[in-house]
Structures are given as structure tokens and as C-alpha cells.
Amino acid sequence: MRISLFRGQGSALTPTLTSAIHKSIVTDPVFCSFVGLDGDEQSDTRHHGGMERALHYYPAEHYLWWQTWQQAMALPEPAIAWQPAAFGENLSGLGLTEGQACIGDVYRLGEALIQISQPRSPCFKLNLRFGYGQLSQVMQLSGRCGWLMRVLEEGMVAPDADLTLVDRPYPGLSVKRCADILFNGVRNEDDLLLLTDTQALSPGWRQHAAHWLEHGRVADWSRRLLGPAEFRLPQ
């Protein structure tokens, strides 16, 4: 499957908030290290980047869905066009969505070997990026979040590289199912145990599942999805 590569540097999302969500297409071969593509920056290293979140893949076919949603809701045009890289992804292509890709999937991308580590957890910066106060919530509820990946083997990647599936150790745990267990379902011990026992799932996601199992109460996602008060847009 042919994919496109994107990377970016931190810049102002608002007068008081910096983000590296602004990505540009990569036109020359680039080195993919254990922490991502050379030249790609993360402004908030607590919540973004690192070895478990080195790369972000977003399915290109979702952009038409977002455009349709915007029109159906009679919303004004977004602050940025519905096109690949708009969600701050590093990789995008047609033919692989959250219902098809699975946690732990291993792919060859040029010389690099990469693995799906977790679904993306959308945050309030997407609301600011597009100008819609509810976008992050719609993304989470719809399951159109994309996913994050770790790098197993470093290497050079051409800008028109193919993404080729090498191994699928957890065929029963799609990215969408994984996200729905934590985000969109009622508490189910068997499902939560599945997440805690999936070794390829990132430690953070396994900890979320373990916390829900132990304490019996769903996590509070409101600050992540809506942001601090000064950044909240009308719903």
C-alpha cells in the first residue's frame, strides 16, 4: 500500500499555545529513528511522541467523511482543509482503516520496521486546529482516530514508500475495537483483561484498562477532549 509521509515543527496554534500539529509533505528520503521521522518535532512531549508514539497514521479515506459531517451539521468551513496531514499525522494512505488494522501489526516501511502500539487519543488541540468545539469528541465517538506506532528497526524511508504487512499477532484486536473498549463501551471485564494482557499494546493504554478494572470507574476524558477553560470553544 502506497503511503505519504509528513513532518513538522512546533508553531503557534493560538497566541499562547504551541503545537507541532502543522505538518508538511516529505519529498526526499528521510531517516526513521526509534522516535520518529528526522525533522519531525513534538511540542508537548508529555502527551505526544516518544518510542511508543513515534509515528501517527491517519487513514486518508476519513477526510471525505469529515467534510460530509461538517456539511451535514451546517458548520462553517474549517480553519484548515480536509486533506492528508490536517490531523497532524506522519503517515497517510488509502486502504487501511481502524477496523482493519490491529494492535501489534508489524509493517515494513522502506528500511524501517514499525508496529501499531495504540489508537490515537484525540485532544482539544484538534478543536482549535479546525475551529469546532466538538471535533475531538466526534472523532473519539466515531472511532476515526487513526493510530500510533513504535519503530522496531530504524532505516531510511522514501517519500513514496509502500507499507507492507509483515506480521499480525493479534488479529482479534482491531484498533477500533481497542479504542471502543476504553472510549465507547460500558465496563466489560473480559475486554479490559484483553487489553491488559496484550503485550504489544502500549503501557499507557494497558494501565488505563487496569485502572478501570481495579477501581470500577471510567476515566475522566473531559480535560483531554475539551482542554483547559481558556482553550474551550463553543460546542
Rosetta silent file (secondary structure, phi, psi, omega in degrees, C-alpha in Angstrom):
SEQUENCE: MRISLFRGQGSALTPTLTSAIHKSIVTDPVFCSFVGLDGDEQSDTRHHGGMERALHYYPAEHYLWWQTWQQAMALPEPAIAWQPAAFGENLSGLGLTEGQACIGDVYRLGEALIQISQPRSPCFKLNLRFGYGQLSQVMQLSGRCGWLMRVLEEGMVAPDADLTLVDRPYPGLSVKRCADILFNGVRNEDDLLLLTDTQALSPGWRQHAAHWLEHGRVADWSRRLLGPAEFRLPQ
SCORE:     score description
SCORE:     0.000 S_00000001
   1 L     0.000  126.855 -178.725    0.000    0.000    0.000 S_00000001
   2 E   -78.456  134.947 -178.923    1.440    3.356   -1.057 S_00000001
   3 E  -127.156  165.260  172.478    1.618    5.992    1.669 S_00000001
   4 E  -112.096  148.860 -178.929    2.603    9.652    2.028 S_00000001
   5 E  -110.080  143.789  179.102    4.990   10.989    4.693 S_00000001
   6 E  -140.082  148.230  175.373    4.587   14.196    6.690 S_00000001
   7 E  -150.823  163.822 -178.091    6.619   16.003    9.332 S_00000001
   8 L  -164.158  169.056  178.852    6.587   19.393   11.038 S_00000001
   9 L  -114.746  161.316  179.014    7.996   21.744   13.632 S_00000001
  10 L   -64.967  139.976  175.964    6.327   23.476   16.537 S_00000001
  11 E  -153.453  173.301 -174.053    4.466   26.701   15.777 S_00000001
  12 E   -73.029  121.298  171.640    1.713   28.804   17.302 S_00000001
  13 E   -88.621  -37.543  170.198   -1.702   27.133   17.386 S_00000001
  14 E  -136.596  172.749  178.702   -3.029   30.054   19.449 S_00000001
  15 L   -58.236  -21.530 -177.157   -1.194   33.111   20.791 S_00000001
  16 L  -120.187    8.600 -176.213   -0.413   31.157   23.971 S_00000001
  17 E  -135.740  124.299  178.275   -0.201   27.556   22.750 S_00000001
  18 E  -101.633  140.685  179.002    2.486   25.927   20.626 S_00000001
  19 E  -146.534  151.428  174.823    1.890   22.698   18.708 S_00000001
  20 L  -103.532   25.416  179.855    3.683   20.632   16.078 S_00000001
  21 L   -69.544  -20.790  179.741    0.399   19.510   14.519 S_00000001
  22 L   -75.073  109.241 -177.533    1.226   21.546   11.399 S_00000001
  23 L  -116.142  150.265  175.776    2.855   19.001    9.049 S_00000001
  24 E  -122.314  153.952 -177.286    4.224   19.275    5.505 S_00000001
  25 E   -68.603  141.568  176.788    4.742   16.516    2.971 S_00000001
  26 L   -87.345  126.967 -175.637    8.179   14.874    2.848 S_00000001
  27 L  -110.940   -5.676  178.718    9.610   14.978   -0.666 S_00000001
  28 L  -129.184  158.523  176.471   13.024   13.330   -0.122 S_00000001
  29 L   -53.281  141.631 -175.989   14.124   10.121    1.605 S_00000001
  30 E  -135.189  147.363  179.157   14.110   10.564    5.377 S_00000001
  31 E   -83.271  132.624  175.766   15.581    8.568    8.256 S_00000001
  32 E  -105.979  109.853 -179.343   13.071    6.941   10.594 S_00000001
  33 E   -96.097 -176.409  179.428   14.586    6.508   14.055 S_00000001
  34 L   -66.303  -14.407  178.035   13.136    4.918   17.180 S_00000001
  35 L  -113.647   13.363  172.662   11.487    8.266   17.985 S_00000001
  36 E   119.601 -165.894 -177.492   10.123    9.018   14.516 S_00000001
  37 E   -75.776  136.568  174.548   10.998   10.806   11.306 S_00000001
  38 L   -56.420  135.748  178.991   14.026   13.067   11.278 S_00000001
  39 L    87.169   -1.135  177.365   12.897   16.672   11.351 S_00000001
  40 L   -98.326  129.304 -173.605    9.546   15.907   12.986 S_00000001
  41 L  -113.225  153.824  172.506    9.033   17.697   16.292 S_00000001
  42 L  -122.904  123.004 -178.481    6.723   17.232   19.266 S_00000001
  43 L   -80.643  -35.122 -179.111    5.913   20.333   21.296 S_00000001
  44 L  -112.307   88.811 -173.844    4.194   18.528   24.180 S_00000001
  45 L   -75.025   -9.640  175.461    6.430   15.567   24.925 S_00000001
  46 L   -71.952  -38.186 -174.456    4.329   14.503   27.895 S_00000001
  47 L  -110.619   -8.560 -177.158    1.376   13.582   25.689 S_00000001
  48 L  -135.282  152.391  174.946    2.983   13.183   22.268 S_00000001
  49 L    76.993 -170.132 -174.621    5.992   11.448   20.806 S_00000001
  50 L    92.121  175.517 -172.831    8.424    9.064   22.428 S_00000001
  51 H   -67.971  -29.842  179.413    9.192    5.482   21.497 S_00000001
  52 H   -82.526  -15.352 -177.056    5.613    4.227   21.939 S_00000001
  53 H  -131.650   45.340 -173.984    4.195    7.121   19.882 S_00000001
  54 L   -69.971  -33.663 -176.458    6.946    7.639   17.335 S_00000001
  55 E  -135.271  149.258  175.666    4.623    7.793   14.310 S_00000001
  56 E  -122.133  125.943  176.299    0.983    8.618   13.718 S_00000001
  57 E  -105.811  133.392  173.744   -1.011    7.027   10.886 S_00000001
  58 E  -130.782  126.095 -178.766   -4.328    8.530    9.755 S_00000001
  59 E   -63.622  126.369 -177.600   -6.475    6.897    7.033 S_00000001
  60 L   -65.588  -27.097 -177.548   -6.844    9.267    4.081 S_00000001
  61 L   -66.873  -17.979 -179.249  -10.373    7.997    3.322 S_00000001
  62 H   -70.559  -21.098 -174.928  -11.667    9.625    6.513 S_00000001
  63 H   -64.813  -34.939  175.460  -11.266   13.141    5.161 S_00000001
  64 H   -65.305  -37.684  177.325  -14.312   12.815    2.908 S_00000001
  65 H   -61.740  -42.990  179.984  -16.306   11.629    5.945 S_00000001
  66 H   -64.666  -39.707  177.286  -15.253   14.726    7.897 S_00000001
  67 H   -62.557  -42.009  178.603  -16.248   17.004    5.045 S_00000001
  68 H   -64.326  -42.871  177.000  -19.637   15.292    4.876 S_00000001
  69 H   -58.804  -46.109 -179.714  -20.075   15.628    8.669 S_00000001
  70 H   -60.192  -43.997 -179.178  -19.262   19.340    8.518 S_00000001
  71 H   -69.656  -39.428 -179.659  -21.777   19.926    5.737 S_00000001
  72 H   -65.925  -29.567  178.440  -24.458   17.806    7.410 S_00000001
  73 L   -89.108    2.370  179.854  -24.062   19.825   10.610 S_00000001
  74 L    55.538   40.996  179.497  -24.269   23.090    8.623 S_00000001
  75 L   -89.300  153.900  175.422  -20.941   24.185   10.084 S_00000001
  76 L   -65.482  167.479  178.091  -18.769   26.898    8.533 S_00000001
  77 L   -58.560  143.945 -179.099  -15.725   25.884    6.538 S_00000001
  78 L   -68.467  160.633  179.383  -12.928   24.511    8.744 S_00000001
  79 L   -66.769  -21.766  177.182   -9.901   26.609    9.575 S_00000001
  80 L  -138.371  145.920 -173.365   -7.813   24.117    7.583 S_00000001
  81 L   -65.864  152.094  175.743   -8.864   21.992    4.617 S_00000001
  82 L   -77.007   89.697 -178.843   -9.937   18.355    4.965 S_00000001
  83 L  -154.780  157.572 -178.683   -6.836   16.771    3.446 S_00000001
  84 L   -49.529  139.964 -175.275   -3.964   14.474    4.493 S_00000001
  85 L    89.505  -12.875 -178.001   -1.715   15.938    7.216 S_00000001
  86 L   -62.505  -30.797  179.085   -4.572   18.056    8.588 S_00000001
  87 L   -91.562   11.843  175.834   -4.771   15.854   11.693 S_00000001
  88 L    78.919   20.553 -178.535   -1.032   16.063   12.265 S_00000001
  89 L   -77.436  156.736  173.432   -0.264   12.568   11.013 S_00000001
  90 L   -93.453  -28.590 -176.670    3.120   11.350    9.800 S_00000001
  91 E  -130.080  139.808  175.605    1.711    8.615    7.536 S_00000001
  92 E  -151.667  144.611  178.969   -1.438    8.540    5.448 S_00000001
  93 E  -166.531  174.929  178.327   -2.790    6.295    2.737 S_00000001
  94 L  -105.103  138.816  173.098   -5.877    4.620    1.304 S_00000001
  95 L   112.110    2.013  179.562   -6.918    1.067    2.061 S_00000001
  96 L  -143.952  115.195 -178.755   -6.267    0.620    5.783 S_00000001
  97 L  -121.617  178.446 -176.437   -8.648    1.814    8.489 S_00000001
  98 L   -62.942  -27.156  178.476   -9.148    1.257   12.225 S_00000001
  99 L   -78.012  -16.315 -179.162  -11.473   -1.665   11.583 S_00000001
 100 L  -102.661  -41.963 -179.819   -8.831   -3.474    9.512 S_00000001
 101 L   -73.893  146.910 -176.494   -5.568   -2.601   11.278 S_00000001
 102 E  -123.907  150.692  173.345   -4.836   -4.430   14.529 S_00000001
 103 L   -58.117  134.714 -179.516   -2.858   -3.689   17.649 S_00000001
 104 L    88.754   -7.804  176.904    0.580   -5.258   17.260 S_00000001
 105 L   -54.835  134.978  178.081    0.540   -5.239   13.454 S_00000001
 106 E  -111.516  130.566 -177.908    4.104   -5.081   12.120 S_00000001
 107 E  -127.772  145.081  169.988    4.746   -3.306    8.808 S_00000001
 108 E   -91.503  129.632  177.825    7.781   -2.782    6.606 S_00000001
 109 E  -132.571   98.418 -171.637    8.112    0.840    5.525 S_00000001
 110 L    60.758 -130.247  176.916   11.187    1.281    3.386 S_00000001
 111 L   -82.091  -15.533 -175.773   14.103    0.107    5.525 S_00000001
 112 E   -83.558  152.126  173.835   12.163    0.697    8.759 S_00000001
 113 E  -119.920  122.882 -173.384   10.047   -1.847   10.613 S_00000001
 114 E  -127.350  157.651 -174.120    7.148   -0.325   12.509 S_00000001
 115 E  -140.467  138.108  176.980    4.382   -1.644   14.774 S_00000001
 116 E   -69.752  124.895 -176.596    0.953   -0.379   15.851 S_00000001
 117 E  -107.510  -28.559 -177.943    1.135    0.401   19.568 S_00000001
 118 E  -172.810  160.164  168.537   -2.209    2.079   20.375 S_00000001
 119 E   -68.169  159.251  171.809   -5.150    4.046   18.992 S_00000001
 120 L   -75.322  141.062  173.301   -4.758    7.810   18.933 S_00000001
 121 L  -101.848  103.665 -175.942   -6.367    9.635   21.848 S_00000001
 122 L   -64.894  148.928 -178.720   -7.810   12.829   20.317 S_00000001
 123 L  -132.162  173.707 -173.918   -7.355   16.054   22.252 S_00000001
 124 L   -61.612  -20.420  179.838   -8.678   19.603   22.398 S_00000001
 125 H   -63.769  -25.651  174.539   -5.949   20.917   20.092 S_00000001
 126 H   -66.412  -36.262  176.980   -7.897   19.405   17.201 S_00000001
 127 H   -61.223  -43.833  179.699  -10.839   21.643   18.137 S_00000001
 128 H   -68.398  -37.447 -178.172   -8.554   24.675   17.951 S_00000001
 129 H   -61.409  -42.982 -174.942   -6.959   23.450   14.729 S_00000001
 130 H   -99.855  -21.032  179.859  -10.267   23.183   12.844 S_00000001
 131 L    91.028   18.503  179.025  -12.384   25.689   14.765 S_00000001
 132 L  -120.252  122.302 -175.523  -15.060   23.256   16.003 S_00000001
 133 L   -68.351  -15.739 -176.331  -15.522   22.824   19.752 S_00000001
 134 L  -108.682    2.617 -170.225  -16.852   19.273   19.443 S_00000001
 135 H   -61.142  -43.781 -178.376  -14.473   17.769   16.881 S_00000001
 136 H   -61.233  -37.520  178.787  -12.332   15.777   19.324 S_00000001
 137 H   -68.101  -42.094  178.654  -15.440   14.215   20.850 S_00000001
 138 H   -63.158  -40.867  178.247  -16.859   13.291   17.441 S_00000001
 139 H   -59.476  -47.382 -178.265  -13.527   11.744   16.485 S_00000001
 140 H   -64.790  -44.752 -178.026  -13.456    9.599   19.623 S_00000001
 141 H   -68.398  -34.538 -178.195  -17.083    8.506   19.353 S_00000001
 142 H   -80.199  -16.837 -177.331  -16.846    7.725   15.627 S_00000001
 143 L    80.309    6.033 -179.430  -13.649    5.700   16.019 S_00000001
 144 L   -91.701   63.540 -174.305  -11.917    7.699   13.273 S_00000001
 145 L  -102.087  -18.458 -169.458   -8.863    8.391   15.420 S_00000001
 146 L    73.494 -166.754 -177.790   -6.045    6.743   13.496 S_00000001
 147 E  -151.107  163.722  178.885   -3.292    5.039   15.466 S_00000001
 148 E  -108.330  157.104 -173.271    0.212    5.453   16.832 S_00000001
 149 E  -138.744  147.720  171.079    3.221    3.280   16.080 S_00000001
 150 E  -100.645  160.433  178.862    6.576    2.313   17.559 S_00000001
 151 E  -105.948  119.998  179.657    9.701    1.716   15.460 S_00000001
 152 E   -89.130  -35.240  177.053   11.229   -1.757   15.775 S_00000001
 153 E  -136.160  128.884  178.942   14.013   -1.247   13.232 S_00000001
 154 L   -76.103  160.673  176.278   15.378    2.107   12.129 S_00000001
 155 E   168.274  171.346  178.068   16.053    2.933    8.486 S_00000001
 156 E   -77.458  144.691  178.925   15.623    5.218    5.521 S_00000001
 157 E  -130.917  127.254  176.804   12.141    5.714    4.089 S_00000001
 158 L   -78.277  153.365 -177.213   11.388    7.082    0.622 S_00000001
 159 L   -66.254  -15.960  177.858    8.542    9.600    0.295 S_00000001
 160 L  -117.074   33.351 -176.258    6.549    7.168   -1.856 S_00000001
 161 L   -66.532  153.438  173.153    7.313    4.041    0.184 S_00000001
 162 E   -90.336  144.213  173.984    4.951    1.097    0.376 S_00000001
 163 E  -101.385  115.417 -173.180    3.524   -0.029    3.711 S_00000001
 164 E  -120.970  124.310  179.423    3.632   -3.829    3.751 S_00000001
 165 E   -67.510  129.404  179.942    2.147   -6.038    6.473 S_00000001
 166 E  -107.933  -38.739 -175.947    4.756   -8.425    7.916 S_00000001
 167 E  -153.716  146.000  177.077    3.021   -9.882   10.976 S_00000001
 168 L  -134.841   84.465 -175.245   -0.373   -9.738   12.720 S_00000001
 169 L   -74.277  -19.380 -177.880   -0.028  -11.293   16.197 S_00000001
 170 L  -128.450   68.930 -175.788   -3.417  -10.067   17.494 S_00000001
 171 L   -64.866  -18.059 -179.493   -5.936  -10.452   14.650 S_00000001
 172 L   -88.857   -1.807 -177.059   -8.861  -10.275   17.081 S_00000001
 173 L  -121.525   82.535  176.364   -7.974   -6.840   18.437 S_00000001
 174 E   -67.712  160.867  176.020   -8.520   -4.209   15.775 S_00000001
 175 H   -58.815  -41.855  179.934   -7.564   -0.636   16.509 S_00000001
 176 H   -64.203  -43.328  179.040  -11.252    0.278   16.513 S_00000001
 177 H   -62.417  -42.364  179.678  -12.167   -2.485   18.959 S_00000001
 178 H   -59.221  -48.308 -179.664   -9.334   -1.449   21.241 S_00000001
 179 H   -64.685  -40.899 -178.838  -10.456    2.189   21.231 S_00000001
 180 H   -64.260  -33.856 -179.988  -14.113    1.280   21.726 S_00000001
 181 H   -59.187  -43.788 -178.783  -13.310   -0.823   24.807 S_00000001
 182 H   -87.612  -36.307 -169.444  -11.897    2.201   26.618 S_00000001
 183 H   -96.575  -36.271 -164.055  -13.722    5.074   24.948 S_00000001
 184 L  -126.743   12.332 -178.414  -17.138    3.990   23.754 S_00000001
 185 L  -125.882  168.636  172.321  -18.327    0.978   25.735 S_00000001
 186 L   -79.486  164.850 -178.283  -19.586    0.050   29.163 S_00000001
 187 L   -63.071  122.265  179.595  -17.218   -1.623   31.605 S_00000001
 188 L  -133.264  112.513 -173.033  -16.537   -5.193   30.475 S_00000001
 189 H   -61.360  -40.928 -179.524  -14.004   -7.168   32.491 S_00000001
 190 H   -62.467  -42.839  179.540  -13.176   -9.638   29.709 S_00000001
 191 H   -66.782  -41.579  179.727  -12.486   -6.834   27.262 S_00000001
 192 H   -66.541  -37.670  176.013  -10.401   -4.890   29.763 S_00000001
 193 H   -65.175  -34.944  176.123   -8.412   -8.014   30.606 S_00000001
 194 H   -58.356  -43.537 -179.945   -7.799   -8.492   26.889 S_00000001
 195 H   -66.934  -45.033 -178.205   -6.162   -5.063   26.791 S_00000001
 196 H   -65.093  -26.439 -178.035   -4.055   -5.616   29.900 S_00000001
 197 H   -91.644   -5.220 -178.532   -2.844   -8.956   28.506 S_00000001
 198 L   -86.227  102.706 -172.349   -1.950   -7.649   25.031 S_00000001
 199 L   -64.121  -27.537 -178.626    1.803   -7.225   25.222 S_00000001
 200 L   -79.263  -13.800  177.343    2.007   -5.172   22.028 S_00000001
 201 L   -73.305  140.250 -175.785   -0.388   -2.549   23.411 S_00000001
 202 L   -59.207  149.069  179.013    1.433    0.471   24.834 S_00000001
 203 H   -55.049  -37.435 -179.618    1.966    0.533   28.623 S_00000001
 204 H   -61.346  -43.801  179.493   -0.167    3.649   28.956 S_00000001
 205 H   -69.759  -37.372  177.294   -3.206    2.019   27.407 S_00000001
 206 H   -65.083  -35.406  177.507   -2.730   -1.148   29.422 S_00000001
 207 H   -67.735  -38.919  176.166   -2.575    0.972   32.571 S_00000001
 208 H   -59.671  -44.838  179.648   -5.836    2.711   31.675 S_00000001
 209 H   -63.822  -43.049  179.977   -7.504   -0.680   31.291 S_00000001
 210 H   -63.678  -37.814  179.734   -6.016   -1.932   34.575 S_00000001
 211 H   -65.058  -42.265  178.659   -7.193    1.207   36.395 S_00000001
 212 H   -65.660  -39.274  176.728  -10.772    0.730   35.189 S_00000001
 213 H   -61.658  -44.698 -174.862  -10.636   -2.918   36.229 S_00000001
 214 H   -73.488  -41.723 -171.725   -9.320   -2.075   39.674 S_00000001
 215 H  -100.777  -13.742  175.212  -11.417    0.966   40.503 S_00000001
 216 L    71.462   14.994 -178.038  -14.597    0.211   38.569 S_00000001
 217 L  -131.850  133.722 -179.199  -14.927    3.758   37.290 S_00000001
 218 L   -65.449  147.986  178.933  -14.375    5.057   33.789 S_00000001
 219 L   -67.417  155.352  177.082  -11.588    7.594   33.339 S_00000001
 220 L   -90.841  110.008 -178.085  -12.415   11.299   33.005 S_00000001
 221 L   -95.169    1.245 -168.204  -11.592   12.279   29.425 S_00000001
 222 H   -62.873  -41.976 -178.121  -13.044   15.801   29.603 S_00000001
 223 H   -66.746  -39.941  178.030   -9.810   17.759   30.058 S_00000001
 224 H   -63.748  -44.015 -173.893   -8.110   15.905   27.190 S_00000001
 225 H   -78.745  -33.081 -174.644  -11.061   16.333   24.845 S_00000001
 226 H  -108.401  -25.251  178.372  -12.097   19.875   25.776 S_00000001
 227 L    85.500  172.654  172.817   -8.930   21.379   27.207 S_00000001
 228 L   -60.283  159.893 -173.751   -8.441   23.937   29.963 S_00000001
 229 H   -54.237  -38.027 -175.658  -11.147   26.566   30.247 S_00000001
 230 H   -69.771  -14.210 -179.469   -9.178   29.206   28.362 S_00000001
 231 H  -107.969    2.975 -175.405   -8.979   26.970   25.268 S_00000001
 232 L   -80.394  131.143  177.425  -12.562   25.707   25.156 S_00000001
 233 L   -97.965  158.686  175.513  -14.593   26.575   22.100 S_00000001
 234 L   -58.180  142.061 -179.214  -18.418   26.674   21.961 S_00000001
 235 L   -79.025    0.000    0.000  -19.918   23.221   21.401 S_00000001
